[in-house]
Amino acid sequence: ELEQKEVAYAAEGDVYYAVQQFADYGKLSGRRLDDLQAGASGRVDGDSVKRYPFDFALWKGAKPGEPAWESPWGLGRPGWHIECSAMVRDRLGDSIDIHVGGGDLVFPHHENEIAQSEAATSKPLARYWMHNGMVNVGGEKMSKSLGNFTTIRQLLDDGGIDPQVLRLFVLQAQYRKPIDFTDMAI
């Protein structure tokens, strides 16, 4: 659909979304393409086949050892953003009432979901967007990759924390603001 509407293009086994074709790109985050800096994320290589640096992958051609499926563009896999849009559309329809997620997903993930979904359906992806603040541990975002990840169950079972204490701690924070989990705070 996106290729037929000329907002996506194939390039060497990949398919990219052409962000410049979506006039409202940036409407959720307030970011403008003219203000963005190409390569700032550190994920851009110099050999890109993209027409524009901020175009994003809808389909990635297969690399050795990666899971892959057959497609009109060859063996490959869907891009991260299109997976989410496809799930919403398949299970909930063209538009949903509320879309939620962490504040770190506003840009580029949710912005890209909006662009591809709305270009395909000509309908708003979501009526309302809610983004929560991150849970930090000692000033750093809680993350499995950083090794500072825990679950509520672990805190209650192994950490000896009273459930009411944990409940009060969480309720003190506004949902959009980060909360810093430390021994002293508990």
DAJOGI-V539443 format. One record per residue. N is the residue number from 1. RES is the residue in one small letter. OMEGA is omega in whole degrees, -180 to 180 (* if undefined). Layout:
# DAJOGI-V539443
N|RES|OMEGA ; N|RES|OMEGA
This chain:
# DAJOGI-V539443
1|e|-177 ; 2|l|175 ; 3|e|180 ; 4|q|179 ; 5|k|177 ; 6|e|172 ; 7|v|176 ; 8|a|-179 ; 9|y|177 ; 10|a|178 ; 11|a|175 ; 12|e|177 ; 13|g|176 ; 14|d|172 ; 15|v|-177 ; 16|y|173 ; 17|y|-179 ; 18|a|-173 ; 19|v|-179 ; 20|q|179 ; 21|q|-179 ; 22|f|-173 ; 23|a|-177 ; 24|d|-179 ; 25|y|-179 ; 26|g|-174 ; 27|k|179 ; 28|l|-175 ; 29|s|-176 ; 30|g|179 ; 31|r|178 ; 32|r|180 ; 33|l|-179 ; 34|d|-177 ; 35|d|-177 ; 36|l|-180 ; 37|q|-179 ; 38|a|177 ; 39|g|-176 ; 40|a|-179 ; 41|s|-177 ; 42|g|-177 ; 43|r|-176 ; 44|v|175 ; 45|d|-176 ; 46|g|-176 ; 47|d|-175 ; 48|s|176 ; 49|v|179 ; 50|k|177 ; 51|r|-176 ; 52|y|-172 ; 53|p|-175 ; 54|f|172 ; 55|d|-177 ; 56|f|-174 ; 57|a|170 ; 58|l|-180 ; 59|w|179 ; 60|k|176 ; 61|g|-176 ; 62|a|171 ; 63|k|-178 ; 64|p|177 ; 65|g|179 ; 66|e|172 ; 67|p|-178 ; 68|a|179 ; 69|w|175 ; 70|e|178 ; 71|s|175 ; 72|p|-178 ; 73|w|-178 ; 74|g|-180 ; 75|l|180 ; 76|g|-177 ; 77|r|178 ; 78|p|172 ; 79|g|-175 ; 80|w|-175 ; 81|h|-177 ; 82|i|176 ; 83|e|-178 ; 84|c|179 ; 85|s|180 ; 86|a|179 ; 87|m|179 ; 88|v|-176 ; 89|r|-178 ; 90|d|-173 ; 91|r|-172 ; 92|l|179 ; 93|g|-177 ; 94|d|-180 ; 95|s|176 ; 96|i|-179 ; 97|d|-174 ; 98|i|174 ; 99|h|-177 ; 100|v|176 ; 101|g|178 ; 102|g|179 ; 103|g|180 ; 104|d|-179 ; 105|l|-178 ; 106|v|178 ; 107|f|7 ; 108|p|-168 ; 109|h|-177 ; 110|h|177 ; 111|e|180 ; 112|n|175 ; 113|e|179 ; 114|i|-176 ; 115|a|-176 ; 116|q|-179 ; 117|s|-177 ; 118|e|175 ; 119|a|-179 ; 120|a|-171 ; 121|t|-173 ; 122|s|177 ; 123|k|177 ; 124|p|178 ; 125|l|-178 ; 126|a|177 ; 127|r|-178 ; 128|y|177 ; 129|w|177 ; 130|m|-180 ; 131|h|-180 ; 132|n|175 ; 133|g|-178 ; 134|m|170 ; 135|v|178 ; 136|n|175 ; 137|v|-178 ; 138|g|176 ; 139|g|178 ; 140|e|178 ; 141|k|177 ; 142|m|-175 ; 143|s|176 ; 144|k|-177 ; 145|s|177 ; 146|l|179 ; 147|g|180 ; 148|n|-177 ; 149|f|174 ; 150|t|177 ; 151|t|177 ; 152|i|179 ; 153|r|179 ; 154|q|180 ; 155|l|-178 ; 156|l|-176 ; 157|d|-173 ; 158|d|-175 ; 159|g|179 ; 160|g|-179 ; 161|i|177 ; 162|d|-179 ; 163|p|-179 ; 164|q|177 ; 165|v|179 ; 166|l|179 ; 167|r|179 ; 168|l|179 ; 169|f|-178 ; 170|v|-178 ; 171|l|179 ; 172|q|-176 ; 173|a|172 ; 174|q|-169 ; 175|y|-180 ; 176|r|-177 ; 177|k|176 ; 178|p|176 ; 179|i|-176 ; 180|d|-179 ; 181|f|176 ; 182|t|176 ; 183|d|-178 ; 184|m|180 ; 185|a|178 ; 186|i|*
